[in-house]
Amino acid sequence: MTYLLGLTGGIASGKSTVSRVFKAAGFPVVDADVIARRIVEPGRPALARIVQAFGPQVLREDGKLNRAKLGEIVFSQPRRLEALNQINRPYLRAAINQALAQAKAGGAAIVIGDIPLLYEADYVDAFDGVAVVTVDPKVQLDRLMARDGLTEAEAKERIASQIPLAKKAAMADFVIDNNGRPEATIAQAKALIRQLQHLS
């Protein structure tokens, strides 16, 4: 039986590091970020609705979504962020559900749904269990500023748009602490794989 694991965390918490461990071990990973980019490609209905809601300034000259510009608009205005989520959510959920079903049909012992907003978008029931990658708030802020070149205020806006990591960790079935060295995080991910193989 396939074990469906929801993998989540917060922005810049290190979830991608854990996701890569599962991929390296040969388990299929359904990446919600990849799917989210796919559903807003030129010609897709989600992109047309975004342009209708936010105006042509969110498009680049080549007709693709200007994600940086859209981010500037929505992360400083919670109501507009929710409007964007309302547009994307049905397209994203349908595509993620389809990808998970296809991965599960392949017969792998573990299938991972790598979903940054798993709790925010209410995906919990789609999985057998949820793993949260967590870091201390200061570490998260510093990593996000360094990774994305954001000011402290911009980084805090993005972090505030998500459920706090501590709350996610309290709701999770499994927690991976990413405050230390990468090797320690990878070791925890490998231990989780061994644990899930016994459950599948």
C-alpha atoms as an extended CHARMM CRD file, in Angstrom:
* protein
*
       200  EXT
         1         1  MET       CA              0.0000000000        0.0000000000        0.0000000000  PROA      1               0.0000000000
         2         2  THR       CA              1.2560000000        3.4640000000       -0.8780000000  PROA      2               0.0000000000
         3         3  TYR       CA              1.7720000000        5.9510000000        1.9650000000  PROA      3               0.0000000000
         4         4  LEU       CA              0.7980000000        9.4730000000        0.8810000000  PROA      4               0.0000000000
         5         5  LEU       CA              2.9170000000       11.9970000000        2.7660000000  PROA      5               0.0000000000
         6         6  GLY       CA              2.1540000000       15.6950000000        2.7390000000  PROA      6               0.0000000000
         7         7  LEU       CA              5.3810000000       17.6810000000        3.0600000000  PROA      7               0.0000000000
         8         8  THR       CA              5.1770000000       21.3100000000        4.1000000000  PROA      8               0.0000000000
         9         9  GLY       CA              6.8330000000       24.0290000000        6.1420000000  PROA      9               0.0000000000
        10        10  GLY       CA              7.1450000000       27.7770000000        5.8290000000  PROA      10              0.0000000000
        11        11  ILE       CA              8.7940000000       29.9650000000        3.2700000000  PROA      11              0.0000000000
        12        12  ALA       CA             12.5990000000       29.4650000000        3.4920000000  PROA      12              0.0000000000
        13        13  SER       CA             12.2360000000       26.7290000000        6.1320000000  PROA      13              0.0000000000
        14        14  GLY       CA             14.2610000000       24.2340000000        4.0990000000  PROA      14              0.0000000000
        15        15  LYS       CA             11.4750000000       22.0330000000        2.7460000000  PROA      15              0.0000000000
        16        16  SER       CA             13.2390000000       21.6870000000       -0.6170000000  PROA      16              0.0000000000
        17        17  THR       CA             16.2170000000       20.0330000000        1.0810000000  PROA      17              0.0000000000
        18        18  VAL       CA             13.9390000000       17.3540000000        2.5150000000  PROA      18              0.0000000000
        19        19  SER       CA             12.0940000000       16.9530000000       -0.7770000000  PROA      19              0.0000000000
        20        20  ARG       CA             15.3980000000       16.2600000000       -2.5530000000  PROA      20              0.0000000000
        21        21  VAL       CA             16.1670000000       13.4570000000       -0.0730000000  PROA      21              0.0000000000
        22        22  PHE       CA             12.9210000000       11.6910000000       -1.0130000000  PROA      22              0.0000000000
        23        23  LYS       CA             13.6320000000       12.1680000000       -4.7340000000  PROA      23              0.0000000000
        24        24  ALA       CA             17.1740000000       10.8270000000       -4.3300000000  PROA      24              0.0000000000
        25        25  ALA       CA             15.7400000000        7.7540000000       -2.5910000000  PROA      25              0.0000000000
        26        26  GLY       CA             13.5580000000        7.1050000000       -5.6470000000  PROA      26              0.0000000000
        27        27  PHE       CA             10.1710000000        8.1880000000       -4.3300000000  PROA      27              0.0000000000
        28        28  PRO       CA              7.8750000000       10.3080000000       -6.5410000000  PROA      28              0.0000000000
        29        29  VAL       CA              7.4460000000       13.9140000000       -5.4000000000  PROA      29              0.0000000000
        30        30  VAL       CA              4.4950000000       15.9980000000       -6.5780000000  PROA      30              0.0000000000
        31        31  ASP       CA              5.7720000000       19.5770000000       -6.3530000000  PROA      31              0.0000000000
        32        32  ALA       CA              2.9690000000       22.1240000000       -5.8970000000  PROA      32              0.0000000000
        33        33  ASP       CA              5.2880000000       25.0160000000       -6.8300000000  PROA      33              0.0000000000
        34        34  VAL       CA              6.0270000000       23.4420000000      -10.2180000000  PROA      34              0.0000000000
        35        35  ILE       CA              2.3170000000       22.8370000000      -10.7990000000  PROA      35              0.0000000000
        36        36  ALA       CA              1.4760000000       26.3950000000       -9.6620000000  PROA      36              0.0000000000
        37        37  ARG       CA              3.7860000000       27.7700000000      -12.3560000000  PROA      37              0.0000000000
        38        38  ARG       CA              2.2840000000       25.4640000000      -14.9680000000  PROA      38              0.0000000000
        39        39  ILE       CA             -1.3240000000       26.5340000000      -14.3680000000  PROA      39              0.0000000000
        40        40  VAL       CA             -0.4890000000       30.2220000000      -15.0190000000  PROA      40              0.0000000000
        41        41  GLU       CA              1.3620000000       29.7070000000      -18.3090000000  PROA      41              0.0000000000
        42        42  PRO       CA              0.1780000000       31.8090000000      -21.2830000000  PROA      42              0.0000000000
        43        43  GLY       CA             -3.1020000000       30.5360000000      -22.6630000000  PROA      43              0.0000000000
        44        44  ARG       CA             -4.1970000000       28.9350000000      -19.3800000000  PROA      44              0.0000000000
        45        45  PRO       CA             -7.5260000000       30.0890000000      -17.8870000000  PROA      45              0.0000000000
        46        46  ALA       CA             -5.9610000000       30.8880000000      -14.5000000000  PROA      46              0.0000000000
        47        47  LEU       CA             -3.6380000000       33.4680000000      -16.0750000000  PROA      47              0.0000000000
        48        48  ALA       CA             -6.5190000000       35.1280000000      -17.9000000000  PROA      48              0.0000000000
        49        49  ARG       CA             -8.4310000000       35.4590000000      -14.6340000000  PROA      49              0.0000000000
        50        50  ILE       CA             -5.3730000000       36.8800000000      -12.8400000000  PROA      50              0.0000000000
        51        51  VAL       CA             -4.9290000000       39.5470000000      -15.5270000000  PROA      51              0.0000000000
        52        52  GLN       CA             -8.6200000000       40.3520000000      -15.3130000000  PROA      52              0.0000000000
        53        53  ALA       CA             -8.3560000000       40.7930000000      -11.5320000000  PROA      53              0.0000000000
        54        54  PHE       CA             -4.9890000000       42.5780000000      -11.2520000000  PROA      54              0.0000000000
        55        55  GLY       CA             -4.5240000000       44.3070000000      -14.5960000000  PROA      55              0.0000000000
        56        56  PRO       CA             -2.0500000000       43.9480000000      -17.4800000000  PROA      56              0.0000000000
        57        57  GLN       CA              0.8460000000       45.2280000000      -15.3570000000  PROA      57              0.0000000000
        58        58  VAL       CA              1.2330000000       41.6860000000      -13.9530000000  PROA      58              0.0000000000
        59        59  LEU       CA              2.2910000000       40.4330000000      -17.3980000000  PROA      59              0.0000000000
        60        60  ARG       CA              5.7840000000       40.5690000000      -18.8330000000  PROA      60              0.0000000000
        61        61  GLU       CA              6.3450000000       41.7120000000      -22.4200000000  PROA      61              0.0000000000
        62        62  ASP       CA              6.4440000000       38.0820000000      -23.5690000000  PROA      62              0.0000000000
        63        63  GLY       CA              2.9480000000       37.4740000000      -22.1480000000  PROA      63              0.0000000000
        64        64  LYS       CA              4.1290000000       35.4370000000      -19.1710000000  PROA      64              0.0000000000
        65        65  LEU       CA              3.1780000000       36.1930000000      -15.5810000000  PROA      65              0.0000000000
        66        66  ASN       CA              5.4370000000       38.7360000000      -13.8720000000  PROA      66              0.0000000000
        67        67  ARG       CA              5.6050000000       36.9320000000      -10.5500000000  PROA      67              0.0000000000
        68        68  ALA       CA              7.7250000000       39.6210000000       -8.8880000000  PROA      68              0.0000000000
        69        69  LYS       CA              5.2300000000       42.3490000000       -9.7880000000  PROA      69              0.0000000000
        70        70  LEU       CA              2.2740000000       40.2420000000       -8.6550000000  PROA      70              0.0000000000
        71        71  GLY       CA              4.1040000000       39.4960000000       -5.4010000000  PROA      71              0.0000000000
        72        72  GLU       CA              4.6100000000       43.2120000000       -4.7470000000  PROA      72              0.0000000000
        73        73  ILE       CA              0.8590000000       43.7280000000       -5.0690000000  PROA      73              0.0000000000
        74        74  VAL       CA             -0.5010000000       40.8200000000       -3.0580000000  PROA      74              0.0000000000
        75        75  PHE       CA              1.9510000000       40.4040000000       -0.1760000000  PROA      75              0.0000000000
        76        76  SER       CA              1.3650000000       43.9680000000        1.0290000000  PROA      76              0.0000000000
        77        77  GLN       CA             -2.4350000000       43.6200000000        0.7440000000  PROA      77              0.0000000000
        78        78  PRO       CA             -3.9260000000       40.5130000000        2.4150000000  PROA      78              0.0000000000
        79        79  ARG       CA             -7.2950000000       40.9320000000        0.6760000000  PROA      79              0.0000000000
        80        80  ARG       CA             -5.6260000000       40.8820000000       -2.7330000000  PROA      80              0.0000000000
        81        81  LEU       CA             -3.5790000000       37.8330000000       -1.7500000000  PROA      81              0.0000000000
        82        82  GLU       CA             -6.7750000000       36.0360000000       -0.8280000000  PROA      82              0.0000000000
        83        83  ALA       CA             -8.3030000000       37.0930000000       -4.1570000000  PROA      83              0.0000000000
        84        84  LEU       CA             -5.3200000000       35.5680000000       -5.9690000000  PROA      84              0.0000000000
        85        85  ASN       CA             -5.6220000000       32.3670000000       -3.9350000000  PROA      85              0.0000000000
        86        86  GLN       CA             -9.3200000000       32.1310000000       -4.7660000000  PROA      86              0.0000000000
        87        87  ILE       CA             -8.4650000000       32.2730000000       -8.4710000000  PROA      87              0.0000000000
        88        88  ASN       CA             -5.6410000000       29.7400000000       -8.3370000000  PROA      88              0.0000000000
        89        89  ARG       CA             -7.0130000000       27.2770000000       -5.8070000000  PROA      89              0.0000000000
        90        90  PRO       CA             -9.4420000000       25.2120000000       -7.9520000000  PROA      90              0.0000000000
        91        91  TYR       CA             -6.9870000000       24.8630000000      -10.8460000000  PROA      91              0.0000000000
        92        92  LEU       CA             -4.1430000000       24.0020000000       -8.4850000000  PROA      92              0.0000000000
        93        93  ARG       CA             -6.1090000000       21.4750000000       -6.4660000000  PROA      93              0.0000000000
        94        94  ALA       CA             -7.3470000000       19.6440000000       -9.5680000000  PROA      94              0.0000000000
        95        95  ALA       CA             -3.8330000000       19.4340000000      -11.0110000000  PROA      95              0.0000000000
        96        96  ILE       CA             -2.2660000000       18.3150000000       -7.6980000000  PROA      96              0.0000000000
        97        97  ASN       CA             -4.9370000000       15.6490000000       -7.1400000000  PROA      97              0.0000000000
        98        98  GLN       CA             -4.3690000000       14.3230000000      -10.6630000000  PROA      98              0.0000000000
        99        99  ALA       CA             -0.5860000000       14.2180000000      -10.1800000000  PROA      99              0.0000000000
       100       100  LEU       CA             -0.8950000000       12.4440000000       -6.8100000000  PROA      100             0.0000000000
       101       101  ALA       CA             -3.2530000000        9.8390000000       -8.3000000000  PROA      101             0.0000000000
       102       102  GLN       CA             -0.8530000000        9.1940000000      -11.1830000000  PROA      102             0.0000000000
       103       103  ALA       CA              2.1120000000        8.8590000000       -8.8100000000  PROA      103             0.0000000000
       104       104  LYS       CA              0.1840000000        6.5120000000       -6.5310000000  PROA      104             0.0000000000
       105       105  ALA       CA             -0.8390000000        4.3710000000       -9.5160000000  PROA      105             0.0000000000
       106       106  GLY       CA              2.8590000000        3.7370000000      -10.1290000000  PROA      106             0.0000000000
       107       107  GLY       CA              2.9380000000        1.5930000000       -6.9950000000  PROA      107             0.0000000000
       108       108  ALA       CA              5.6750000000        3.3980000000       -5.0200000000  PROA      108             0.0000000000
       109       109  ALA       CA              5.7770000000        2.6590000000       -1.2910000000  PROA      109             0.0000000000
       110       110  ILE       CA              5.7740000000        6.4010000000       -0.5180000000  PROA      110             0.0000000000
       111       111  VAL       CA              4.4270000000        9.3160000000       -2.5760000000  PROA      111             0.0000000000
       112       112  ILE       CA              5.1790000000       12.8530000000       -1.4250000000  PROA      112             0.0000000000
       113       113  GLY       CA              3.0170000000       15.9140000000       -1.9770000000  PROA      113             0.0000000000
       114       114  ASP       CA              5.3750000000       18.8820000000       -1.5610000000  PROA      114             0.0000000000
       115       115  ILE       CA              2.8300000000       21.6260000000       -0.7930000000  PROA      115             0.0000000000
       116       116  PRO       CA              3.9990000000       24.9000000000        0.8150000000  PROA      116             0.0000000000
       117       117  LEU       CA              0.4480000000       25.9770000000        1.7450000000  PROA      117             0.0000000000
       118       118  LEU       CA             -0.8130000000       22.5350000000        2.7370000000  PROA      118             0.0000000000
       119       119  TYR       CA             -2.5110000000       23.7420000000        5.9180000000  PROA      119             0.0000000000
       120       120  GLU       CA             -3.5590000000       27.1320000000        4.5470000000  PROA      120             0.0000000000
       121       121  ALA       CA             -5.2920000000       25.5240000000        1.5440000000  PROA      121             0.0000000000
       122       122  ASP       CA             -6.7440000000       22.6300000000        3.5800000000  PROA      122             0.0000000000
       123       123  TYR       CA             -5.0030000000       19.6750000000        1.9140000000  PROA      123             0.0000000000
       124       124  VAL       CA             -4.5900000000       17.6540000000        5.1230000000  PROA      124             0.0000000000
       125       125  ASP       CA             -7.3130000000       15.1190000000        4.3130000000  PROA      125             0.0000000000
       126       126  ALA       CA             -5.6120000000       14.2210000000        1.0230000000  PROA      126             0.0000000000
       127       127  PHE       CA             -2.7100000000       12.5730000000        2.8930000000  PROA      127             0.0000000000
       128       128  ASP       CA             -2.0650000000        9.7130000000        5.2810000000  PROA      128             0.0000000000
       129       129  GLY       CA              0.2550000000       11.9520000000        7.3030000000  PROA      129             0.0000000000
       130       130  VAL       CA              1.9370000000       15.3540000000        7.2160000000  PROA      130             0.0000000000
       131       131  ALA       CA              5.5920000000       16.2350000000        7.8100000000  PROA      131             0.0000000000
       132       132  VAL       CA              6.5740000000       19.8140000000        8.6420000000  PROA      132             0.0000000000
       133       133  VAL       CA             10.0630000000       21.2220000000        8.1490000000  PROA      133             0.0000000000
       134       134  THR       CA             10.6200000000       23.8550000000       10.8020000000  PROA      134             0.0000000000
       135       135  VAL       CA             13.1770000000       26.5130000000       11.7610000000  PROA      135             0.0000000000
       136       136  ASP       CA             13.3120000000       29.2670000000       14.3700000000  PROA      136             0.0000000000
       137       137  PRO       CA             11.6480000000       32.5440000000       13.2610000000  PROA      137             0.0000000000
       138       138  LYS       CA             14.9390000000       34.4910000000       13.2000000000  PROA      138             0.0000000000
       139       139  VAL       CA             16.6200000000       31.8160000000       11.0640000000  PROA      139             0.0000000000
       140       140  GLN       CA             13.6460000000       31.7980000000        8.6950000000  PROA      140             0.0000000000
       141       141  LEU       CA             13.7210000000       35.5840000000        8.3240000000  PROA      141             0.0000000000
       142       142  ASP       CA             17.4690000000       35.7200000000        7.6980000000  PROA      142             0.0000000000
       143       143  ARG       CA             17.3670000000       32.8920000000        5.1530000000  PROA      143             0.0000000000
       144       144  LEU       CA             14.4560000000       34.4340000000        3.2620000000  PROA      144             0.0000000000
       145       145  MET       CA             16.1090000000       37.8580000000        3.0580000000  PROA      145             0.0000000000
       146       146  ALA       CA             19.3510000000       36.2950000000        1.8340000000  PROA      146             0.0000000000
       147       147  ARG       CA             17.6910000000       33.9050000000       -0.6190000000  PROA      147             0.0000000000
       148       148  ASP       CA             15.2740000000       36.3160000000       -2.2970000000  PROA      148             0.0000000000
       149       149  GLY       CA             17.0800000000       39.6310000000       -1.7920000000  PROA      149             0.0000000000
       150       150  LEU       CA             14.2040000000       41.0620000000        0.2370000000  PROA      150             0.0000000000
       151       151  THR       CA             14.1700000000       43.8180000000        2.7920000000  PROA      151             0.0000000000
       152       152  GLU       CA             13.2550000000       42.8210000000        6.3430000000  PROA      152             0.0000000000
       153       153  ALA       CA              9.7950000000       44.3640000000        5.9210000000  PROA      153             0.0000000000
       154       154  GLU       CA              9.1770000000       42.4840000000        2.6380000000  PROA      154             0.0000000000
       155       155  ALA       CA             10.3470000000       39.2060000000        4.1470000000  PROA      155             0.0000000000
       156       156  LYS       CA              8.1340000000       39.6650000000        7.2070000000  PROA      156             0.0000000000
       157       157  GLU       CA              5.1110000000       40.3260000000        4.9450000000  PROA      157             0.0000000000
       158       158  ARG       CA              5.6580000000       37.0250000000        3.1570000000  PROA      158             0.0000000000
       159       159  ILE       CA              6.1590000000       35.0850000000        6.3840000000  PROA      159             0.0000000000
       160       160  ALA       CA              3.0560000000       36.6840000000        7.9140000000  PROA      160             0.0000000000
       161       161  SER       CA              0.9560000000       35.5110000000        4.9500000000  PROA      161             0.0000000000
       162       162  GLN       CA              1.3950000000       31.9060000000        6.1610000000  PROA      162             0.0000000000
       163       163  ILE       CA              0.3750000000       30.0520000000        9.3070000000  PROA      163             0.0000000000
       164       164  PRO       CA              3.2570000000       30.3240000000       11.8360000000  PROA      164             0.0000000000
       165       165  LEU       CA              5.7120000000       27.4370000000       11.6550000000  PROA      165             0.0000000000
       166       166  ALA       CA              5.2930000000       26.5890000000       15.3310000000  PROA      166             0.0000000000
       167       167  LYS       CA              1.5620000000       26.1080000000       14.8150000000  PROA      167             0.0000000000
       168       168  LYS       CA              2.1540000000       23.9250000000       11.7510000000  PROA      168             0.0000000000
       169       169  ALA       CA              4.6370000000       21.8020000000       13.6960000000  PROA      169             0.0000000000
       170       170  ALA       CA              2.0770000000       21.3360000000       16.4740000000  PROA      170             0.0000000000
       171       171  MET       CA             -0.4580000000       20.0020000000       13.9370000000  PROA      171             0.0000000000
       172       172  ALA       CA              1.9970000000       17.7260000000       12.0910000000  PROA      172             0.0000000000
       173       173  ASP       CA              2.4460000000       13.9630000000       12.3470000000  PROA      173             0.0000000000
       174       174  PHE       CA              6.2030000000       14.3120000000       11.7830000000  PROA      174             0.0000000000
       175       175  VAL       CA              8.5570000000       17.2670000000       12.3780000000  PROA      175             0.0000000000
       176       176  ILE       CA             11.9940000000       17.8310000000       10.8350000000  PROA      176             0.0000000000
       177       177  ASP       CA             14.1250000000       20.4580000000       12.5630000000  PROA      177             0.0000000000
       178       178  ASN       CA             16.1920000000       22.4120000000       10.0380000000  PROA      178             0.0000000000
       179       179  ASN       CA             17.9580000000       24.7860000000       12.4480000000  PROA      179             0.0000000000
       180       180  GLY       CA             21.2410000000       22.9060000000       12.2530000000  PROA      180             0.0000000000
       181       181  ARG       CA             23.6120000000       21.8110000000        9.5350000000  PROA      181             0.0000000000
       182       182  PRO       CA             22.2210000000       20.3790000000        6.2650000000  PROA      182             0.0000000000
       183       183  GLU       CA             23.6570000000       16.9780000000        7.1650000000  PROA      183             0.0000000000
       184       184  ALA       CA             21.4750000000       16.8560000000       10.2740000000  PROA      184             0.0000000000
       185       185  THR       CA             18.3540000000       17.7030000000        8.2580000000  PROA      185             0.0000000000
       186       186  ILE       CA             19.1690000000       15.0500000000        5.6480000000  PROA      186             0.0000000000
       187       187  ALA       CA             19.6780000000       12.4600000000        8.4030000000  PROA      187             0.0000000000
       188       188  GLN       CA             16.2330000000       13.2630000000        9.8380000000  PROA      188             0.0000000000
       189       189  ALA       CA             14.6560000000       12.9440000000        6.3790000000  PROA      189             0.0000000000
       190       190  LYS       CA             16.2850000000        9.5460000000        5.8510000000  PROA      190             0.0000000000
       191       191  ALA       CA             15.0550000000        8.4050000000        9.2660000000  PROA      191             0.0000000000
       192       192  LEU       CA             11.5420000000        9.4940000000        8.2790000000  PROA      192             0.0000000000
       193       193  ILE       CA             11.7630000000        7.4590000000        5.0720000000  PROA      193             0.0000000000
       194       194  ARG       CA             12.6760000000        4.3550000000        7.0840000000  PROA      194             0.0000000000
       195       195  GLN       CA              9.7670000000        5.0000000000        9.4350000000  PROA      195             0.0000000000
       196       196  LEU       CA              7.2820000000        5.4300000000        6.5750000000  PROA      196             0.0000000000
       197       197  GLN       CA              8.4870000000        2.2830000000        4.8150000000  PROA      197             0.0000000000
       198       198  HSD       CA              7.3180000000        0.3470000000        7.8620000000  PROA      198             0.0000000000
       199       199  LEU       CA              3.8940000000        2.0140000000        7.6160000000  PROA      199             0.0000000000
       200       200  SER       CA              3.3470000000        1.5480000000        3.8850000000  PROA      200             0.0000000000
